[in-house]
Amino acid sequence: MRRSKSDFFTNGSHDPSSPEEKAAAGGSSKSPKCSGEVAELRQKLEDKTKEAEENYTRLLRLAADMENLKKRQERERADLLQFGNENLVKELLPVVDNLERALDHGRQLEAPEALLEGIEMVHQGFLKVLDRFGVTAHDSLGQQFDPAFHNAMMQEEAPDVPNGSVIKELQKGYLMNQRLLRPAMVVVASTTQNETTSGQNDPTVQEEN
């Protein structure tokens, strides 16, 4: 629509801007504000993501700790079932030792058979009770000395057996569920005297003397 000069002077100066230009101009004025909001949202998202990752790592750590605690409690429960009576059994072992000594002395003194049978029954009864709790005697005679299972009380000359072998058992050793309950008190074979004798026949030793 064509305007006349009178319209121009009546309505004021003419704005040549089109609606598209006005919209673009309005959008450009809002751009910094929108960019700031987007940056703020991105920062919040990164913070929440980091927080979620930390919480997940903490959750995994707590789950692992709980699993380890559960396994430890299961081991402790199993040990309690197997070895809960360990102290009581240790107190009963000397009674078994005394019964065995009584049997040995009774046989040596030719005690009445009925008395020996009574002591033997009590002894076997003790052994059966101990066996129900996983307690077994550890046989040491003829075995090589092992400090993990044997307590050496003395050494004796024994030329017919290997050096370091157990030749006497002064007190039996016992295991409880395959774990050492009491070491055996033993006498160990020694060839020290034989070695000394052979050294005295050595010409080198005689010259030094």
C-alpha positions in Angstrom: 0.0 0.0 0.0 1.5 3.3 -1.0 1.7 6.0 1.5 1.3 9.7 0.8 3.6 12.3 2.1 0.8 13.5 4.4 0.7 10.1 6.0 4.4 10.1 6.5 4.4 13.4 8.3 1.3 12.4 10.3 2.5 9.0 11.5 6.1 9.9 12.1 9.2 8.3 10.7 8.8 5.1 8.8 10.4 1.9 10.3 11.8 -0.1 7.4 12.4 -3.2 9.6 10.5 -6.3 8.6 8.9 -8.7 11.1 11.7 -11.2 10.5 14.3 -8.6 11.3 12.5 -7.6 14.5 12.3 -11.3 15.6 16.0 -11.8 14.9 16.8 -8.7 16.8 14.7 -9.8 19.8 16.3 -13.3 19.7 19.8 -11.9 19.7 18.9 -9.8 22.8 17.8 -13.0 24.7 20.8 -15.2 23.6 23.2 -14.3 26.5 20.6 -15.2 29.1 19.7 -18.5 27.4 23.4 -19.4 27.1 23.9 -18.8 30.8 21.0 -21.0 31.8 22.3 -23.8 29.5 25.8 -23.5 31.0 24.3 -23.6 34.5 22.2 -26.7 33.7 25.2 -28.4 32.2 27.2 -27.7 35.4 24.4 -29.1 37.5 24.2 -32.2 35.4 28.0 -32.8 35.7 27.8 -32.3 39.5 24.9 -34.7 39.8 26.7 -37.2 37.5 29.8 -37.0 39.6 27.8 -37.4 42.8 26.0 -40.4 41.4 29.3 -42.0 40.4 30.8 -41.4 43.9 27.6 -42.9 45.5 27.8 -45.9 43.2 31.5 -46.5 44.1 30.7 -46.1 47.8 27.9 -48.6 47.4 30.2 -51.2 45.7 32.7 -50.7 48.5 30.1 -51.2 51.2 28.8 -54.3 49.4 32.3 -55.8 49.3 32.8 -55.0 53.0 29.5 -56.7 53.8 30.5 -59.8 51.8 33.9 -60.0 53.5 32.1 -59.6 56.9 29.7 -62.4 56.0 32.5 -64.7 55.0 34.5 -63.9 58.2 31.4 -64.6 60.3 30.9 -67.9 58.5 34.6 -68.9 59.2 34.3 -67.9 62.8 31.0 -69.9 63.1 32.7 -73.0 61.6 35.7 -72.6 63.9 33.4 -72.3 66.9 31.7 -75.5 65.9 35.0 -77.3 65.4 37.1 -75.9 68.1 34.7 -74.4 70.6 35.5 -77.2 73.1 39.3 -77.0 72.6 40.0 -75.8 76.1 37.8 -78.4 77.7 39.4 -81.2 75.7 42.9 -80.0 76.7 41.9 -80.4 80.3 40.7 -83.9 79.7 43.9 -85.1 78.0 45.8 -85.5 81.2 43.1 -87.8 82.5 43.6 -90.0 79.4 47.3 -90.0 80.0 46.8 -91.1 83.6 44.6 -93.9 82.5 47.2 -95.1 80.1 49.9 -95.0 82.8 47.6 -96.9 85.1 47.2 -99.6 82.5 50.9 -99.8 81.9 51.8 -100.1 85.6 49.0 -102.5 86.2 50.3 -104.8 83.5 53.8 -104.6 84.8 52.7 -105.4 88.4 50.3 -108.1 87.1 47.3 -106.5 88.6 44.0 -108.4 88.7 42.5 -108.8 85.3 39.2 -107.5 86.3 40.8 -104.2 87.5 42.7 -103.8 84.2 39.5 -104.5 82.2 37.7 -101.8 84.2 40.4 -99.2 83.6 40.6 -100.2 79.9 36.8 -99.7 79.5 37.1 -96.2 81.0 40.0 -95.4 78.8 38.2 -96.5 75.6 35.2 -94.6 76.7 37.2 -91.4 76.9 38.8 -92.0 73.5 35.4 -92.5 71.9 34.1 -89.3 73.3 37.2 -87.4 72.1 36.8 -89.0 68.7 33.2 -87.6 68.4 34.7 -84.2 68.8 37.4 -84.8 66.1 40.2 -85.5 68.6 42.7 -88.2 67.5 46.2 -89.2 68.7 49.2 -88.3 66.6 51.5 -91.3 66.2 55.1 -90.2 66.5 57.2 -93.3 67.0 59.5 -93.9 64.0 58.7 -90.6 62.5 61.3 -87.9 61.7 61.3 -85.2 64.3 59.1 -82.3 63.3 59.0 -79.2 65.6 55.5 -78.5 64.4 54.2 -81.7 66.1 57.0 -82.8 68.5 58.5 -81.4 71.6 62.0 -83.0 72.0 62.8 -83.7 75.7 66.1 -85.4 75.1 68.4 -87.2 72.7 69.7 -90.7 72.9 72.2 -92.8 70.9 70.5 -95.0 68.5 72.8 -96.3 65.8 70.2 -98.5 64.2 67.8 -95.8 63.3 68.1 -92.6 61.2 69.4 -89.6 63.0 66.6 -87.3 64.2 64.0 -90.1 64.3 61.6 -90.4 67.3 62.5 -93.5 69.3 60.4 -92.9 72.4 57.1 -91.2 73.1 56.9 -89.8 76.7 53.5 -88.2 76.1 51.2 -88.6 73.1 50.4 -85.7 70.9 46.8 -85.1 69.8 45.1 -83.4 66.8 41.7 -81.8 66.8 40.0 -81.7 63.4 43.4 -82.1 61.8 44.8 -79.1 63.8 47.5 -79.6 66.4 45.9 -79.7 69.9 49.0 -80.8 71.9 52.5 -81.7 70.7 54.0 -85.0 71.6 56.9 -85.2 74.1 59.5 -87.4 72.5 63.0 -88.7 72.7 65.0 -88.2 69.4 67.8 -90.5 68.1 71.2 -89.0 67.9 74.5 -90.1 66.2 76.7 -87.4 67.8 78.7 -90.0 69.8 79.3 -92.1 66.7 80.6 -89.0 64.9 82.9 -88.1 67.8 84.3 -91.6 67.9 85.0 -91.6 64.2 86.7 -88.2 64.6 89.0 -89.6 67.2 90.2 -92.2 64.7 90.9 -89.5 62.1 94.7 -88.9 61.8 94.1 -85.2 61.2 92.3 -84.9 64.6 95.1 -86.8 66.3 97.8 -84.6 64.9 95.9 -81.5 66.1 95.7 -83.0 69.6 
